[in-house]
Amino acid sequence: MWTRPDFPQWSLPALEAAKCAELQGPEAFERIHFGLFRAFFCEGVNIGRVEEVIEVARRAELDMDRFLSDYQGGGQRNRVLEEHVQAIQRYRVRAIPTVVIGEAPPIVGAVPLREYERLLARLLG
């Protein structure tokens, strides 16, 4: 699936970009959020490289002056790292994906859709 020699070693640049876009409102966040997923999973974009993440932000039609100011200022990195710590401490996230729904134990790893359906049926029933 990945044809480039530089598979991303982390996603911090993409996560910071999403936080910066969120400062422009929920619609901007949605555009970059789905844009980053599409870029990585469908287009082979290295979301660990700042310059490639900035191009995804351009395609998401953000206010680029504001985005670049926020992104290059690094102010959102602490938010990303704080949420990471919270995910570990509060929700016991140790793997990706981990899905937390309500007070049920988390679903860890790539599981069949049926597992989610069972959990939701139990929670709603």
ZIBELRA-V837400 format. One record per residue. N is the residue number from 1. RES is the residue in three letters. PSI is psi as a letter, one per 30 degrees, with the letter a starting at -180 (NA if undefined). OMEGA is omega in whole degrees, -180 to 180 (* if undefined). NEAR is the number of other ideal C-beta (glycine too) atoms within 10 Angstrom. Layout:
N/RES/PSI/OMEGA/NEAR, N/RES/PSI/OMEGA/NEAR
//
This chain:
1/MET/e/-179/5, 2/TRP/j/-175/11, 3/THR/f/-179/6, 4/ARG/l/179/9, 5/PRO/g/-173/5, 6/ASP/h/178/10, 7/PHE/k/-177/10, 8/PRO/k/178/17, 9/GLN/f/178/8, 10/TRP/l/-180/9, 11/SER/g/-178/17, 12/LEU/e/178/17, 13/PRO/e/179/22, 14/ALA/e/179/28, 15/LEU/e/176/20, 16/GLU/e/179/22, 17/ALA/e/179/28, 18/ALA/e/178/22, 19/LYS/e/178/20, 20/CYS/e/178/27, 21/ALA/e/180/29, 22/GLU/f/177/17, 23/LEU/f/179/16, 24/GLN/g/177/17, 25/GLY/l/-176/12, 26/PRO/e/179/10, 27/GLU/e/178/10, 28/ALA/e/178/21, 29/PHE/e/-179/18, 30/GLU/e/-179/14, 31/ARG/e/-178/19, 32/ILE/e/180/26, 33/HIS/e/-180/17, 34/PHE/e/177/11, 35/GLY/e/178/25, 36/LEU/e/177/24, 37/PHE/e/180/13, 38/ARG/e/-179/13, 39/ALA/e/-178/21, 40/PHE/e/-171/19, 41/PHE/f/-176/12, 42/CYS/e/-172/9, 43/GLU/f/179/10, 44/GLY/h/177/13, 45/VAL/k/179/20, 46/ASN/j/-177/19, 47/ILE/g/173/21, 48/GLY/f/-180/17, 49/ARG/k/-175/14, 50/VAL/e/-176/16, 51/GLU/e/178/8, 52/GLU/e/176/21, 53/VAL/e/179/27, 54/ILE/e/178/17, 55/GLU/e/175/14, 56/VAL/e/178/23, 57/ALA/e/177/25, 58/ARG/e/-180/13, 59/ARG/f/179/12, 60/ALA/g/176/24, 61/GLU/h/174/12, 62/LEU/l/168/26, 63/ASP/j/-170/15, 64/MET/e/177/13, 65/ASP/e/179/8, 66/ARG/e/-180/14, 67/PHE/e/-177/21, 68/LEU/e/177/15, 69/SER/e/179/12, 70/ASP/e/-175/21, 71/TYR/e/-178/24, 72/GLN/f/176/11, 73/GLY/f/176/10, 74/GLY/g/-176/10, 75/GLY/f/-178/14, 76/GLN/f/-180/19, 77/ARG/e/180/15, 78/ASN/e/177/11, 79/ARG/e/179/14, 80/VAL/e/-178/17, 81/LEU/e/177/13, 82/GLU/e/178/10, 83/GLU/e/177/12, 84/HIS/e/178/13, 85/VAL/e/179/9, 86/GLN/e/180/11, 87/ALA/e/179/16, 88/ILE/e/-174/11, 89/GLN/e/-174/9, 90/ARG/e/-173/9, 91/TYR/f/179/12, 92/ARG/h/179/12, 93/VAL/k/180/17, 94/ARG/f/-177/10, 95/ALA/l/177/9, 96/ILE/k/0/10, 97/PRO/l/168/11, 98/THR/k/-178/14, 99/VAL/k/180/15, 100/VAL/k/178/15, 101/ILE/j/179/13, 102/GLY/b/-178/8, 103/GLU/g/180/6, 104/ALA/l/175/12, 105/PRO/k/-179/9, 106/PRO/l/172/17, 107/ILE/k/-174/16, 108/VAL/k/176/15, 109/GLY/l/178/11, 110/ALA/j/-178/8, 111/VAL/l/179/12, 112/PRO/l/178/8, 113/LEU/e/-179/7, 114/ARG/e/179/8, 115/GLU/e/178/12, 116/TYR/e/180/13, 117/GLU/e/178/10, 118/ARG/e/179/12, 119/LEU/e/-179/18, 120/LEU/e/178/13, 121/ALA/e/179/9, 122/ARG/e/-180/11, 123/LEU/e/-177/11, 124/LEU/f/-175/6, 125/GLY/NA/*/5
//
